Amino acid sequence: MSLLITNLGELVTNDPALGRGPLGLLHDAALVVVDGRVAWVGAAATAPAADERLDAAGRAGLPGFVDSHTHLVFAGDRAAEFAARMAGAPYTGNGIHATVAATRAASDDELRAGIGRLRREALRQGSTTVEIKSGYGLSVADEARSLRIAREYSEETTFLGAHVVPDGSTADEYVALVCGAMLAAAAPYARWVDVFCERNAFDAEQSRAVLTAGVAAGLAPRVHANQLGPGPGVQLAVELGAASADHCTHLSDVDIAALADSSTVATLLPGAEFGTRSGYPPARALLDAGATVALATDCNPGSSYTSSMPFCVALAVRELRMTPAEAVWAATAGGARALRRDDIGHLGVEARADVLLLDAPSHVHLAYRPGVPLVCTVLLNGEPT
């Protein structure tokens, strides 16, 4: 079966060979989907026939958002912690331990219900690909369980056993566990390995040990880097060829240059700065230096309890000083780069037909009308959701 999506007032293809600028913009456009893939893109007036037809009625079409950084496997909530921060309490990350306790106590079905709710919520807002991390188990059994359940909802799963040091253990003791029995139990359910390389978490050598052990087990590296202050995370990510350095809130000129000269994507998570009332990352400096930038939600119960990529796009334009086009590219093609995927994040021929329609004539409205539920239609592998 084939599907023609026609009368697109604007189509973001993210393929400069197809249209104007980095977004590959087409107007009065159409695309044809066959077997879940884009089979044809071009002017609506020259579109081929198809078995079925979807009239976009002048709406804007975009690739599905690629949310390359989330923590969806958890139980409980930390609303009281958020309220305290808004009243002036500093963010330290120590609330992670409360989520660990709740997650360990939850049943498999309770964890599934939580992931399912958030995954449906994200899909309604246009996120067709979502990476999911572990990190709220911090024991061999609970980390493996978290990833086993996460794998039911996404092929992009990340082992984050090295999130924080659990109560009752030293950092070195815990790193040995993460690199040994925990990694062995978790690796069958993960594609990626990650580490929270920050003060009060894991230092450069401990982080290197975790990442190199993960690579030896067949996982690809990514790094939580430079969120709470300056540190070695970005340099370590670049050194090890990590797909992404995430957060990148506190960067030196050397860090920015290293990212610009590497294949490591700088994944920015403005929801975390919004939720902790912290300073935002230097997106403008990264982009001007030539670094590849992605946007993601960091959806988690502590610092960024949002599943909304449109919200993050609006934050990026207003607070990170990105243009609307840069923010949309970062939320789609940038996220795909951060996951090292070439089948998503764009709408060129042979791309996966993950398409969203906005109840608006242009991608600019995602930032122009913040907080408005503009995503009106989502196709996943060419099928309406």
Secondary structure, DSSP 8 states (H G I E B T S, - for coil): -EEEEEEEEEE--S-TTTSBTTTTBEEEEEEEEETTEEEEEEEGGG----SEEEE-TT-EEEE-EEE--B-----S--HHHHHHHHTT----STTHHHHHHHHHHS-HHHHHHHHHHHHHHHHHTTEEEE-EE--S--SHHHHHHHHHHHTTT-S-EEEEEESS--TT--HHHHHHHIIIIIHHHHGGG-SEEEEEESTTS--HHHHHHHHHHHHHTT-EE-EEESSSSS-SHHHHHHHTT-SEEEE--S--HHHHHHHHTSS-EEEE-HHHHHHHT-----HHHHHHHT--EEE---B-SSS-----HHHHHHHHHHHS---HHHHHHIIIIIHHHHTT-SSSSS-STTSB--EEEESSSSTTHHHHSTT---EEEEEETTEE-
